[in-house]
Amino acid sequence: MVVIRNVFRLKFGKAKEGVALFKEGMAIQNRLGSRFNARLLTDLTGPFYTVVLELTVPSLSAFETEAPRLMADKDWQSNYQKITALVESGYREIFTLVE
């Protein structure tokens, strides 16, 4: 199993709006039958207005196969446009899950 953490730094004061959009995006992924186990995290300490979209996937190859299908969906693209308008910066971390 692989954990992919997409870390987003939102513009000042945009956390509430951003979280709502990320939840909408997760609902779109579920509607499309995504095999990704997703969860959303927000900061308690550290840089303000940080949102993490964490995905647990069977393997990197599974992510590479499924991600383009999700990203091709018009609803997903519309949601992503709204999210990117709120984001100042971001990065991705990829981990092997040790059980």
PEDAQUI-V197503 format. One record per residue. RES is the residue in three letters. D_FIRST is the distance of its C-alpha to the first C-alpha in whole Angstrom. Layout:
BEGIN
res/d_first
RES/D_FIRST
RES/D_FIRST
END
This chain:
BEGIN
res/d_first
MET/0
VAL/4
VAL/7
ILE/10
ARG/13
ASN/16
VAL/19
PHE/23
ARG/26
LEU/28
LYS/32
PHE/34
GLY/35
LYS/32
ALA/29
LYS/31
GLU/31
GLY/28
VAL/26
ALA/28
LEU/27
PHE/23
LYS/23
GLU/25
GLY/22
MET/20
ALA/22
ILE/23
GLN/19
ASN/19
ARG/23
LEU/21
GLY/19
SER/16
ARG/12
PHE/11
ASN/11
ALA/13
ARG/15
LEU/18
LEU/20
THR/23
ASP/25
LEU/27
THR/28
GLY/28
PRO/28
PHE/30
TYR/28
THR/25
VAL/22
VAL/18
LEU/16
GLU/13
LEU/10
THR/7
VAL/6
PRO/5
SER/6
LEU/9
SER/11
ALA/10
PHE/11
GLU/14
THR/15
GLU/15
ALA/16
PRO/20
ARG/20
LEU/20
MET/22
ALA/24
ASP/25
LYS/29
ASP/28
TRP/25
GLN/27
SER/29
ASN/27
TYR/26
GLN/29
LYS/30
ILE/27
THR/28
ALA/32
LEU/30
VAL/28
GLU/30
SER/27
GLY/23
TYR/20
ARG/16
GLU/14
ILE/11
PHE/9
THR/6
LEU/5
VAL/8
GLU/9
END
